[in-house]
Amino acid sequence: MPIQKIFKGSDLLFDLKLTDANGELFRIKTLKEFNIIFYTTTKDISIECSYVDSVYTGIIEGDEIDSVVLNSSDLALMEDGILKYTY
């Protein structure tokens, strides 16, 4: 996937396509816990989306696939750079 420029003031929505070791698609709600952290230059300034104790934070449960939402006010706190993630 090519690099895409993100403009300040934009909210972002990413679909999460999670697969197991066999390539089978699975959903976040089937996990006990899930965390994904987005950052640019440092993890000290980051956005965390999670699923813990059946509560979604920054994650939308879709009909067929789950998505994460990064709102513009949180993104504005980050330094310019490539958006990275860890989970």
N, C-alpha and C positions, 0 to 999 in steps of 0.2 A: 504494500500500500504506500503510495507516495506521501510525502510530508505535506500537511495542510496547514495553512496559516490560520491562527485563531485571533480574532479581533477583540480588543477589550470591550466589555459591555455585552458580550455574548454568553449565553448559557450553553452548556454542552450536554448532549445526550449520547451515550454509548451503549450499544447492545452488547451484552455479555454472552458469548457463546462458549460455554464450558463443556469440556469433554473429559471422560476418564481415560485411562491408559489404553483402553480398547477402542477409543474414538466414539464411544456412546455419549450422546448429549445428556446432560443432567441439569437440574434446576437448583438454585440456591436454597430453596425451602427444604430440599432433601438433606441438607447439611446441618450439622449441629451449630456451626458458627462459620461466618465468612467475613473477611475484611479485605478491602483493597484500598491502597493509599496512592494518591496522585500527587506529584511534586515536579518541580523544574530543576532548580540548582541545588536545593537542600531539602532534606526531609523534615527539617525544623519548621518549615512553612509548607503545609500540605493539606490535602482534603482527604478525609477518610470516609468511606462508605462501608456500611456493615449490615450484617444480619446476625442478631444475637437474641436468643430466647424468643423466637418468632416475631421479632420487631425489626423492620427494615429502616435503615437510616441512609438516605441518599440513593436508595435502590428502589426501582419500581418493578413489581412483579407483573409481567405481561402474560397474555394468554398462552403464548408459545415460547417466548424468550424473555429473560430479565434484562433490565437496563440500569445504568447508573446515570445520575444527574449531577453535574457540577455547575453550580450557579455562578453568575457573573461577579457577585460581590465577594465570593470566596476566591475565585480566579484572580481578581484584582489585587489580592494580597500577595500573590506569587510574583517572583521575578520573571522577566521575559526569558524564554528558553524553550527547549524541547520538553513537552509534557511526558513524564515517565510514570510508571506505576509499578507497584509490588503488591503481592497478595500472599 
